[in-house]
Amino acid sequence: MAKNERGVKYMWTREELKTRGKTALHRNYWITVLVTFVLSLLTGGFNSGRNAGETVGDILKESDGGVTDVIQTVGATIFAVGLLFLIIWGIVFLIARIFVGNLFEIGCMRFYEENSERKAPFGLVVEGFRHGNYGKNVLTLFLRDLYTFLWTLLLIIPGIIKAYQYSMIPYILAENPDISRERAFELSKIMMEGQVGAAFVLDLSYIGWEILGAITLNIVNILYTNPYRQSAWAELYKVNRQSVLDNGEASYQELPGFTQKYN
């Protein structure tokens, strides 16, 4: 353990978090994989882009030089339509992410937190839509994403730092849907104080699995890497949570834990 200006900060190692995360994953493997796939799908974990130029290329191969101008016009039209489609799709996805995906993120974090201790049910993924805090939670996570984006505009590094500082927010909201937006941001930054570099290295430690995932057309990422990483991050939240509770930086009323048991 190490001291900071607020008190004792619990230290952790990557090996500890990953070992406990792996245990949680294998305890409830297929449900964890399904939850992580839903999280990835609804928060941008897939690539929907297509190359409109492929159609133009096929036409050019089958045409002679006498119709080049026509082909170029058709190609430009296809490109413009494709670009418009991508813009519209991007806007639709962004709206869906803000009003739906982020709430599923809260539910998925609730699942990972509970699954760390026992087999958690898939139904927890909709917890973000319950308890009458829909509007507040939408705004909280929207501001998290907005602030991160604005910091990224300054340069890439500040955006990365802010992303890690805000990384505990969905876990906090999953544990206490009634907590204020300001307090959720404050607690997340307290939890991650002095840990941004170590958390970055934790993510970096999965690079080998990511490469294997790329080789297998994302299959390994879906079936193992992503649920493994998410389970380890839930363990990081548990360490940080206990730290702020023991230091008096948060109360058990703010972070009450989970009392409901599941078979």
C-alpha positions in Angstrom: 0.0 0.0 0.0 1.1 3.6 -0.6 0.0 6.9 1.0 -1.3 9.9 -1.0 -2.7 13.2 0.3 -6.0 11.6 1.3 -4.7 8.5 3.0 -3.8 4.9 2.2 -4.2 3.8 -1.4 -4.6 0.1 -1.9 -2.1 -1.3 -4.4 -2.7 -4.1 -6.8 -0.9 -6.1 -9.4 -2.0 -7.0 -12.9 -1.5 -10.7 -12.0 -3.9 -10.5 -9.1 -6.6 -8.7 -11.0 -6.3 -10.9 -14.1 -6.3 -14.1 -12.0 -9.5 -13.1 -10.1 -11.0 -11.9 -13.4 -10.3 -15.2 -15.0 -11.9 -17.0 -12.1 -15.0 -14.9 -12.4 -15.1 -15.5 -16.2 -14.8 -19.3 -16.0 -17.4 -19.4 -13.2 -20.0 -18.1 -15.5 -18.4 -18.4 -18.9 -21.1 -18.3 -21.6 -23.3 -15.7 -19.8 -20.2 -13.4 -19.4 -19.3 -13.8 -23.1 -22.9 -12.9 -24.0 -23.0 -9.9 -21.7 -19.7 -8.7 -23.1 -20.9 -9.2 -26.7 -24.0 -7.1 -26.0 -21.8 -4.4 -24.4 -19.5 -4.3 -27.4 -22.3 -4.3 -29.9 -24.2 -1.4 -28.2 -21.2 0.8 -27.4 -19.3 0.7 -30.7 -17.3 -2.5 -30.6 -17.8 -3.3 -34.2 -17.0 -1.8 -37.6 -19.9 -1.1 -39.9 -17.9 0.8 -42.6 -17.9 -0.4 -46.2 -15.9 0.5 -49.2 -18.2 2.1 -51.8 -15.3 2.1 -54.3 -15.5 -1.7 -54.7 -18.6 -1.3 -56.9 -16.9 1.3 -59.0 -13.9 -0.9 -59.5 -16.0 -3.8 -60.7 -17.7 -1.5 -63.3 -14.4 -0.2 -64.6 -13.1 -3.7 -65.1 -16.1 -4.6 -67.3 -16.2 -1.3 -69.3 -14.1 0.1 -72.1 -12.6 3.6 -72.3 -15.5 5.0 -74.3 -17.7 5.3 -71.2 -15.1 6.5 -68.8 -16.9 9.8 -68.0 -20.1 8.0 -67.4 -18.4 5.5 -65.1 -16.7 8.3 -63.2 -20.0 10.1 -62.7 -21.6 6.8 -61.5 -18.7 6.2 -59.2 -18.9 9.7 -57.7 -22.6 9.3 -57.1 -22.1 5.9 -55.4 -19.4 7.4 -53.3 -21.6 10.4 -52.3 -24.5 8.1 -51.5 -22.3 5.8 -49.5 -20.8 8.7 -47.6 -24.3 10.1 -46.8 -25.3 6.7 -45.6 -22.3 6.5 -43.3 -23.0 9.9 -41.9 -26.7 9.1 -41.2 -25.7 5.7 -39.7 -23.1 7.4 -37.5 -25.7 9.9 -36.2 -28.3 7.1 -35.6 -25.6 5.1 -33.8 -24.5 8.0 -31.7 -28.1 8.7 -30.6 -28.6 5.0 -29.8 -25.3 5.0 -27.9 -26.4 8.0 -25.8 -29.9 6.9 -25.0 -29.6 3.1 -25.0 -26.1 1.8 -25.2 -24.8 3.8 -22.2 -27.6 2.5 -20.0 -26.7 -1.1 -21.0 -23.1 -0.3 -20.1 -24.3 0.4 -16.5 -26.2 -2.9 -16.5 -23.2 -4.8 -17.8 -21.0 -3.2 -15.1 -23.5 -4.4 -12.5 -23.3 -7.9 -14.0 -19.4 -7.9 -13.8 -19.5 -6.6 -10.2 -21.9 -9.3 -9.1 -20.3 -12.0 -11.2 -17.1 -11.4 -9.3 -18.6 -13.0 -6.2 -21.2 -15.4 -7.6 -22.9 -16.5 -10.8 -24.8 -13.4 -11.9 -27.9 -13.6 -14.2 -27.9 -12.1 -17.8 -31.0 -10.0 -16.9 -28.7 -7.6 -14.9 -27.8 -5.9 -18.3 -31.0 -3.9 -18.1 -30.4 -2.6 -14.6 -29.5 0.8 -16.0 -33.1 1.3 -17.2 -34.6 0.6 -13.8 -34.9 2.6 -10.5 -36.3 5.7 -12.1 -32.9 7.3 -12.8 -32.9 7.0 -16.6 -32.5 10.7 -17.5 -29.8 11.4 -14.9 -27.7 8.4 -15.9 -28.1 9.2 -19.6 -26.8 12.7 -18.9 -24.0 11.5 -16.6 -22.5 9.1 -19.2 -23.1 11.6 -22.0 -21.1 14.2 -20.2 -18.4 11.6 -19.5 -18.1 10.9 -23.2 -18.3 14.6 -24.1 -15.6 15.7 -21.6 -13.4 12.8 -22.8 -13.9 13.9 -26.5 -13.2 17.5 -25.7 -10.0 16.7 -23.8 -8.9 14.5 -26.8 -9.2 17.5 -29.1 -6.5 19.2 -27.1 -4.2 16.3 -27.9 -4.6 12.6 -27.7 -2.8 12.1 -24.3 -5.2 14.3 -22.2 -8.2 12.4 -23.6 -6.7 9.1 -22.7 -6.0 10.3 -19.2 -9.5 11.6 -18.7 -10.9 8.3 -20.1 -9.1 6.4 -17.3 -10.1 9.0 -14.7 -13.7 8.6 -15.6 -13.6 4.8 -16.0 -15.1 4.0 -12.6 -18.3 6.1 -13.3 -20.5 3.3 -14.8 -19.5 0.9 -12.0 -20.5 3.6 -9.4 -23.8 4.2 -11.1 -24.4 0.4 -11.3 -23.9 0.2 -7.5 -25.8 3.3 -6.6 -28.2 4.6 -9.3 -29.2 7.5 -7.0 -25.8 9.0 -6.6 -25.4 12.5 -8.0 -23.6 13.2 -11.3 -21.1 15.4 -9.6 -20.3 12.8 -6.9 -19.9 10.0 -9.4 -17.3 12.0 -11.3 -15.6 13.0 -8.1 -15.4 9.4 -6.7 -14.1 8.1 -10.0 -11.3 10.5 -10.1 -10.4 9.8 -6.4 -10.5 6.1 -7.1 -8.1 6.4 -10.1 -5.8 8.9 -8.6 -2.2 7.7 -9.2 -3.4 4.6 -11.1 -3.9 5.9 -14.6 -0.5 4.6 -15.8 -0.9 1.2 -14.1 -4.4 0.9 -15.6 -3.1 1.7 -19.0 -0.4 -1.0 -18.6 -3.2 -3.4 -17.5 -5.0 -2.8 -20.8 -1.7 -3.1 -22.7 -1.1 -6.5 -21.2 -3.9 -7.9 -23.4 -2.1 -6.9 -26.6 -1.1 -10.5 -27.4 -4.7 -11.6 -27.1 -5.7 -8.6 -29.3 -3.3 -9.7 -32.0 -4.6 -13.3 -31.8 -8.1 -11.8 -32.0 -7.2 -9.9 -35.2 -5.8 -13.1 -36.7 -9.0 -15.0 -36.0 -11.3 -12.3 -37.4 -12.3 -11.1 -33.9 -13.5 -14.5 -32.7 -10.9 -14.8 -29.9 -11.8 -11.3 -28.7 -15.5 -12.1 -28.6 -15.1 -15.5 -26.9 -12.2 -14.7 -24.5 -10.2 -11.4 -24.6 -13.0 -8.9 -24.1 -14.9 -10.8 -21.3 -11.5 -11.6 -19.7 -10.5 -7.9 -19.7 -13.9 -6.7 -18.4 -13.8 -9.2 -15.6 -10.4 -8.0 -14.6 -11.6 -4.4 -14.6 -14.4 -5.3 -12.3 -11.7 -6.5 -9.9 -9.9 -3.2 -10.2 -13.2 -1.4 -9.3 -13.5 -3.6 -6.2 -10.1 -2.7 -5.0 -10.7 1.0 -5.5 -14.1 0.8 -3.9 -12.7 -0.8 -0.8 -9.9 1.8 -0.7 -12.2 4.8 -0.7 -14.5 3.2 1.9 -11.7 2.4 4.3 -10.2 5.8 3.9 -13.5 7.5 4.6 -13.6 9.1 1.2 -16.9 7.5 0.5 -19.6 6.0 2.8 -21.5 2.7 2.6 -24.6 4.7 1.9 -23.0 6.0 -1.3 -21.5 2.6 -2.2 -23.8 0.1 -0.6 -22.8 -3.0 -2.5 -25.2 -5.7 -3.5 -27.4 -7.7 -1.2 -29.5 -9.7 -3.5 -28.4 -13.3 -3.9 -28.8 -15.5 -7.0 -28.7 -19.3 -7.4 
